[in-house]
Amino acid sequence: MLITERHRLILELLKEKENVKIHDLVELTNSSESTLRRDLDQLEKQNYLKRVHGGASLLQRKREELSMVEKSTQNLKEKSMIAKYAAKLIEDGDCVYLDAGTTTYQMIQYLEGKNIVAVTNGIDHLDALLEKDINTYIIGGSVKKVTRAMIGSNAYESIQNYRFDKCFIGTNAIHYELGFTTPDPEEAQLKAKAIALSREPFILTDHRKFGEVSFSKFADLHQAKIITNEEESINLDKYKEKVEIYSVAF
């Protein structure tokens, strides 16, 4: 099979599945593992994909952003485990900030009975926090329909009235050199300010975000701790040189 044909088939399968393993490509192309590894290395250099242990994953577009509904159906097991671990870090008397996002939303089910104050920019989070009888403040601003988050200059001014013991922030991408990034500059600005106002900032993310880069940076790696899930395909040793990482095992 010609190299151009192999590359076409690899990229078509990636678009369909988002993640592929070498053994899947062997069956698809009837080529050797060594040949396919060279193909993946070449496609990575051309910015078509990201190499991971045993295969490759589709690169995220810099401004691409899924809706809350779309995000809420992805990687539910990982998000729930990360959220449960994060919720255990919250102590009675804490003032916490919960960023708008699906993993931080999952935290709320584990906060029942805690004597805390919560501040959020998530519309969905507000309802869930009130159902758990948690003293809650929502920051003002304009509503971003896709993520159901309060953003903009009013939200940025509003959050500056608070100080947090801990904040829990979602991210679209984590890169060893470029730090934490997200598609929307207005959301990035709010995330950065929440981190600056917090005694202990935490980033909640599944392993798929490592090695990715999105459009707008909101923090360097050393500015927050990471809570993520353990995954054999991701080597976090390099990242641990710069940031404290809590790995949640299933």
C-alpha positions in Angstrom: 0.0 0.0 0.0 1.3 3.5 -0.9 2.2 5.8 1.9 -0.3 8.4 0.9 -3.1 5.8 1.0 -2.0 4.6 4.5 -2.0 8.2 5.7 -5.4 8.8 4.4 -6.8 5.6 6.1 -5.1 6.5 9.4 -6.6 10.0 9.4 -10.0 8.8 8.4 -10.0 6.3 11.3 -8.8 9.0 13.7 -11.6 11.3 12.7 -14.1 8.5 13.4 -12.6 7.2 16.7 -10.5 10.1 17.9 -8.0 7.6 19.3 -6.4 4.7 17.5 -4.0 1.8 18.5 -1.2 0.4 16.4 -2.8 -3.0 16.2 -6.0 -1.4 14.8 -3.9 0.2 12.1 -2.0 -3.1 11.3 -5.4 -4.7 10.6 -6.6 -1.7 8.6 -3.6 -1.3 6.4 -2.0 -4.7 6.4 1.3 -3.0 7.2 4.0 -3.7 9.8 4.1 -2.0 13.2 7.4 -0.4 12.4 6.0 1.1 9.2 3.0 2.4 11.0 5.1 4.0 13.8 7.0 5.9 11.1 3.7 7.0 9.5 2.4 8.2 12.9 5.7 10.1 13.6 5.5 11.8 10.2 1.9 12.7 10.6 2.6 14.1 14.1 5.4 16.3 12.6 2.8 17.6 10.1 0.5 18.4 13.0 -2.2 16.0 12.0 -2.2 14.0 15.2 -0.6 13.5 18.6 1.4 10.4 19.3 0.5 8.5 22.5 1.8 5.2 23.9 0.7 2.4 21.6 -1.0 4.7 19.0 -2.2 8.2 18.3 -5.0 10.6 19.1 -6.7 13.4 17.1 -5.4 16.9 17.7 -7.8 19.4 19.3 -8.5 22.5 17.3 -7.3 25.6 19.1 -10.8 27.3 19.3 -12.9 24.1 19.3 -15.2 23.8 22.2 -17.9 21.3 23.0 -21.2 22.3 24.7 -22.0 21.3 28.3 -24.4 18.6 27.0 -21.7 17.2 24.7 -19.0 17.3 27.5 -21.4 15.7 30.0 -21.6 12.5 28.0 -17.9 12.0 27.6 -15.5 10.1 30.0 -18.1 10.0 32.7 -16.3 7.4 34.8 -13.0 9.4 34.8 -14.8 12.6 35.6 -16.7 11.1 38.5 -13.6 9.6 40.1 -11.6 12.9 39.7 -14.6 14.9 41.1 -15.0 12.6 44.1 -11.3 12.9 45.0 -11.4 16.7 44.6 -14.5 17.0 46.8 -12.7 15.1 49.6 -10.1 18.0 49.7 -12.8 20.4 50.7 -13.1 20.9 54.5 -15.8 22.4 56.6 -15.4 26.2 56.8 -13.8 26.4 53.3 -14.7 29.1 50.8 -14.4 27.5 47.4 -14.7 28.5 43.8 -16.1 26.0 41.3 -15.4 26.8 37.7 -18.1 26.2 35.1 -17.4 22.7 33.7 -18.6 19.2 33.7 -16.0 17.7 36.1 -16.5 20.5 38.6 -20.2 20.0 38.3 -19.7 16.3 39.2 -18.1 17.4 42.4 -21.3 18.8 43.8 -22.9 15.4 44.4 -20.1 14.7 46.9 -20.5 18.0 48.8 -23.7 17.3 50.6 -23.5 18.0 54.3 -20.3 20.1 54.1 -20.4 23.4 55.9 -18.9 25.6 53.1 -19.4 28.6 51.0 -19.3 28.2 47.2 -18.8 30.7 44.5 -19.4 29.7 40.9 -19.8 31.1 37.4 -21.7 28.0 36.2 -25.5 28.4 35.8 -26.0 24.6 36.1 -23.7 24.5 39.1 -25.9 27.1 40.9 -29.0 24.9 40.8 -27.1 21.8 41.9 -25.4 23.6 44.8 -28.7 25.0 46.1 -30.2 21.5 45.9 -27.4 20.4 48.3 -28.3 23.3 50.6 -24.9 24.9 50.2 -24.4 28.6 50.8 -23.8 29.8 47.2 -22.8 32.9 45.3 -22.9 33.3 41.5 -20.7 35.9 39.9 -22.4 38.3 37.5 -21.7 38.7 33.8 -22.9 37.7 30.4 -24.0 34.2 29.7 -22.0 32.0 27.3 -24.5 29.7 25.7 -22.2 26.9 24.8 -20.7 26.3 28.3 -23.5 27.9 30.3 -20.9 30.0 32.1 -21.0 33.6 33.2 -18.1 35.5 31.5 -17.1 39.0 30.4 -15.9 42.2 32.1 -18.7 42.2 34.7 -17.9 38.6 35.7 -14.2 39.5 36.0 -15.0 42.5 38.2 -17.4 40.5 40.3 -15.0 37.7 41.1 -12.5 40.2 42.5 -14.7 40.7 45.5 -13.9 37.2 46.8 -11.0 35.3 48.3 -10.9 31.5 48.2 -9.4 28.7 50.3 -9.5 26.5 47.2 -10.6 26.8 43.6 -11.3 24.0 41.2 -10.8 24.8 37.5 -11.4 22.8 34.3 -9.0 23.0 31.3 -9.1 22.0 27.7 -5.4 21.4 27.4 -2.2 20.9 29.4 1.3 21.4 27.8 4.7 21.0 29.5 6.0 24.3 28.1 2.8 26.2 27.4 0.8 25.5 30.6 -3.0 25.4 30.9 -5.0 26.7 27.9 -8.7 27.0 26.9 -10.5 28.1 23.7 -12.1 31.3 25.0 -10.0 34.3 26.1 -12.8 35.6 28.4 -13.0 32.3 30.2 -9.2 32.2 30.4 -9.2 35.6 32.0 -11.7 34.4 34.7 -9.8 31.2 35.3 -6.6 33.1 35.8 -8.1 35.5 38.3 -9.7 32.6 40.3 -6.3 31.0 40.6 -4.8 34.2 41.7 -7.4 34.7 44.4 -7.1 31.1 45.8 -4.8 29.8 48.5 -4.9 26.3 46.8 -5.8 26.2 43.1 -6.6 22.8 41.6 -7.0 21.9 37.9 -9.3 18.9 37.2 -8.6 17.1 34.0 -8.6 13.6 32.5 -5.4 12.2 30.9 -6.5 13.1 27.4 -5.8 16.8 27.9 -2.0 16.3 28.4 0.1 17.3 25.5 -2.7 19.4 24.0 -2.7 23.2 23.4 -5.7 25.4 23.1 -6.1 29.0 22.1 -5.8 31.1 25.3 -3.4 30.5 28.2 -4.6 31.0 31.7 -1.8 29.7 33.9 1.7 28.2 34.0 2.0 24.6 35.3 3.5 25.7 38.6 0.6 27.9 39.5 -1.9 25.1 40.3 -2.0 21.4 41.4 -3.5 18.8 39.0 -6.0 16.1 39.8 -6.2 13.6 37.0 -6.8 9.9 36.4 -4.0 7.3 36.1 -3.4 6.1 32.5 -0.6 3.8 31.3 -0.4 5.6 27.9 0.6 8.9 29.5 3.9 9.4 31.3 3.5 12.2 33.8 7.1 12.1 35.2 8.1 15.1 33.1 5.1 17.1 34.2 5.8 16.3 37.8 9.1 18.3 37.5 6.9 21.4 37.3 3.6 20.7 39.0 2.2 18.6 41.8 -0.1 15.9 40.4 -2.7 13.8 42.2 -3.4 10.7 40.2 -6.7 8.9 40.8 -6.7 5.2 40.3 -9.9 3.3 39.2 
